[in-house]
Every structure is written in structure tokens, then in C-alpha cells.
Amino acid sequence: MLAQMREVASAASALPAVSSPVPSSNGGNGFAAELSRSLERVSAIQTDAAAQAQAYSMGKPGVSLNDVMIDLQKASLAFQTSLQVRNRLVSAYQEIASMPV
């Protein structure tokens, strides 16, 4: 996850300051598309962790408690990270909205 965050940060720093409009939701490379992909990855991590926890609680062989706990912590960390990003976006939006024109 840290590698993905560094990749996104390096890609963002490589973008020019002024760019042309980005295509909308048809597979564009804009901020909204990246945000959507990130939320889908967080959702997939949470779904996988919940499925593995359920498999462990049902006693399926090959599922260890260590793996379940690590996956649940990864899911929690991914969610907390996305929550902090949302909080920063809301804060930035509120700051921009309150600027005098």
C-alpha cells in the first residue's frame, strides 16, 4: 500500500501545473478516476479480509489466525487512510469555498 501511495505521489508530482481537461468516467486518468480506483481497492481489501475471517471462524483448513489478523489490520489501515484523504479533501474544499472572490 505504501508503494502505491508513493507511486501516486510521484505521478502527481510529474504532472504539469496546467493541464488540459481530463476525460470523465470513461477510463480517464484524472483525479476522480484514481480516487474511484483507490476506493475500489480498499473495498476489495475489506471484502477479502472479511471472507478470510469468516473462513477461519468456520474452521476451514489452511487459514491461520496470523494471516487473518494481518489482513484485518491491512483492511483497517486502508480504510483509515482513505478516511484521512477524505477529511483532507473536505477541508481543502471548505477552505477554497470560503476564499473571497
Number of C-alpha atoms within 10 A of each C-alpha: 11 7 8 10 11 11 12 13 11 11 10 12 10 9 9 8 7 6 7 6 7 12 11 12 11 7 9 12 12 13 12 13 17 14 14 12 12 16 15 12 15 22 15 13 19 20 14 16 22 16 13 21 20 14 16 17 12 10 11 11 8 9 16 14 13 9 15 21 14 12 19 20 14 17 22 16 14 20 17 13 13 16 12 12 13 13 12 12 12 12 12 12 11 11 10 11 10 9 7 5 5
